Each structure stands twice: as structure tokens, then as C-alpha cells.
Amino acid sequence: MRKKIVAANWKMNKDLAEANEFLSNLMQFVPSTDVEVLLAPSYTNLWHAYETTRDFPVEIIAQNVHEKPSGAYTGEVSASMLKSIGVNRAIIGHSERRQFFNETDEIVAQKVNILLQNDMKLICCIGENLQERNANKHFSVIKNQLKNGLFHLHDSDWSSVVIAYEPVWAIGTGQTATPEQAQEMHAFIRNTISEHYNDSLAAQVSILYGGSVKPQNAETLFTNPDVDGALVGGASLEVNHFIEIIQAL
Ligand code: PGA
């Protein structure tokens, strides 16, 4: 059985006091045991969030990681640094990283490797932009992102991989993919993995949907057989909304 996951991506939001307030509210709510709850605050809040939620079933994860193990990369944070403070997973390939920080598929693949070398897990984001969808290129874009970012992995590595399908046109726009669009692409992703590897490996990979997930649309998205949860941006900043999305899964 693959895992059901709801992950919060706070992006560049919430200072320490705001993070603290959110966490104390979240901890009054005990998520159902079959949903994994992940939360990605900014680097500055990682250690505090980790310490605060030590005895609570939420995993604190990073929004990014640098692809090199260490060295002269001013302003960057390595996988081993994250690991040393109890963070065992990072989001990579987010469309904002791809768009504003030139994170290419090649860099994504390097980030995958450095995380696995450190025995860490990852959420790899993939997604097409509006122009690509309108030109009917969305399937080939996704296939390439999978191929270039992840298909060098060995079968055994895949237990550390979660995929987030995030159509760029749906991120922060309020324009969610329809449940049919989400299911169609999630099934395509699973098939593509299955073609490259095998059915049973593909059946084990959790594929999250991301892009304007809200309490109002979460339940319908989650009824799709290939949607195993969500990566939530805007709606994860409000604790009640985040909890409602967890409860919808
Ligand atoms: P959104 O962001 O929920 O605000 O659309 C999702 C994401 O970028 O991960």
C-alpha cells in the first residue's frame, strides 16, 4: 500500500513567531494515523519546528537543498547539514526553483543523488506550464522531467521518492486542475514509471497533486485513485485550512 501524504510548503512565509503559533495550533490536532503529515518551513525555522514537533506525528522537511556536498557556495545549505538537525527529506524541482533559480532537470537529478547519498528522502515536483498545456505538450514535458530527473535511479531507490505533480498554471492562481485532469496526469505518471521500471514499483510510488489545493476542492481531488495526497502552498499557511485538507484525505 502506498502512503497517503499531505505536505505543507510554506515557501518564503512565516517568521519564527508565526511558525510557532501555527505549530502550537496544529499540535492540538492529532492527524489520523494513515496520513503522513509533512511540513516545509523556511530554513531559519527548520530546527525550531523540528524540536517543537519531536513528539508529534508531523515530519519537518526542507523546501530545497544544494546539489553539492559542501564547499564555497555562499548562502546554500547541504543535505548533510539538514540531516544533522533531524531533517530527512527535501522538496526538489519546485516550479518556482525551476523558474526563478534556474533549477534544470540536470540539477534536479544531482539533488536527487545527494539526498539519496545521505539516506534522505525527497519530493520531486514536476509540472507543465500553461503554454505547454495549451500546445498539448503536457505529457511529453512530464515524461522528460521524469526521465531526466529520476529515471537514472535503481529500483531500490524509489522507496525514498515521492512525486508531486504541480501544473505551473495551477500554482497560486486559484485555478486548480479539474479532478479529471489530475487523475489523467497521475495515471500517466504511474504508467510512465511502470514502463521504465515495472508495475509493482509504480504502484508503490505516492503521487501528490499540487496547485491551488483548498479545503473546498481537496476531497474531490482525493477521490481519484492515483492521487495519493497533496502538496499545499497558500492554504497550508492557515492552520484550519491545512487540517481540513488532511481530514479530507
Ligand atoms: P499553492 O502552491 O497551493 O499555493 O498553489 C502549491 C505549491 O507551489 O507547492
Residues whose N, C-alpha, C, O or C-beta is under 5 A from the ligand:
A	BS01	PGA	N9 A170 I171 G172 T173 G210 G211 S212 V213 L231 V232 G233 G234 A235
